Amino acid sequence: MDYKRELLKGNTECLLLCLINSQSMYGYHLIKELNRRSNGYFHFKEGTLYPALHRLEKEKLIKGNWEKSPAGQERRYYHITGKGRRALFQKLSVWEDFSTAIRAVVQPRTS
């Protein structure tokens, strides 16, 4: 079983919301930023990214708009919505609880 892939599958939307929450981004920028911030750990492909963005857009957690980039190309920039920000904070809270519980099992405190 590919554990890394399974963990990513369950957290892709949270990662995307985190990035889009910090600034509006277009698809290729999201791929590059995930790779950069994770020191190369995350290698998203378009086949993973765009279906996730479409799900987030359908759920009204993000909104995509066609805009001109500073270089003049039309790109679809994704912006987080109020609903998306609330969902992100909820997902981060669940993640914090989960990782705290995992750490408690994996690295038990000695008494």
Residue pairs with C-beta under 8 A, 6 or more apart in sequence:
8 42
11 95
12 44
12 48
12 52
13 52
13 55
13 56
13 61
13 91
14 88
14 91
14 92
14 95
15 34
15 42
16 30
16 49
16 52
16 53
16 56
16 62
17 56
17 61
17 62
17 80
17 84
17 87
17 88
17 91
18 88
18 92
19 25
19 30
19 33
19 34
19 37
20 30
20 62
20 78
20 79
20 80
20 84
21 80
21 84
21 85
21 88
24 77
24 78
24 79
25 33
25 77
25 78
26 69
26 75
26 76
26 77
26 78
27 46
27 49
27 50
27 53
27 75
27 76
27 78
30 44
30 49
30 53
30 78
31 44
31 45
31 46
31 49
34 42
34 44
35 42
35 43
35 44
53 62
53 64
53 78
56 62
56 78
56 84
57 63
57 64
57 78
59 83
59 87
60 81
60 83
60 84
61 80
61 81
61 83
61 84
61 87
61 88
62 78
62 79
62 80
62 81
62 84
63 78
63 79
63 81
64 76
64 77
64 78
64 79
65 76
65 77
65 79
66 74
66 75
66 76
66 77
67 74
67 75
67 76
67 77
68 74
68 75
69 75
80 88
